[in-house]
Amino acid sequence: MNALILPTVTQIGLERIEHNQSSLNENAECLRRSTVVLMD
C-alpha cells in the first residue's frame, strides 16, 4: 500500500515545488520591474 501512495505524494510535492518556483519567478520579475521604474 505504501508503495502506491508514495509516488503520488512525491508527484504532488514536485508539482507544488514547480508551482512555487514559477510564483517566485513572477514575484522576482515584478520586483525587477518596480526597481527599474524607481531607478528611472
DAFEN-V112195 format. One record per pair of residues at least 4 apart in sequence whose ideal C-beta (glycine too) atoms are under 8 Angstrom apart, sorted by the first residue. I is the first residue (numbers start at 1). J is the second residue. If there is no record, write none. Layout:
i=I j=J
i=I j=J
This chain:
i=1 j=5
i=2 j=6
i=3 j=7
i=4 j=8
i=5 j=9
i=6 j=10
i=7 j=11
i=8 j=12
i=9 j=13
i=10 j=14
i=11 j=15
i=12 j=16
i=13 j=17
i=14 j=18
i=15 j=19
i=16 j=20
i=17 j=21
i=18 j=22
i=19 j=23
i=20 j=24
i=21 j=25
i=22 j=26
i=23 j=27
i=24 j=28
i=25 j=29
i=26 j=30
i=27 j=31
i=28 j=32
i=29 j=33
i=30 j=34
i=31 j=35
i=32 j=36
i=33 j=37
i=34 j=38
i=35 j=39
i=36 j=40
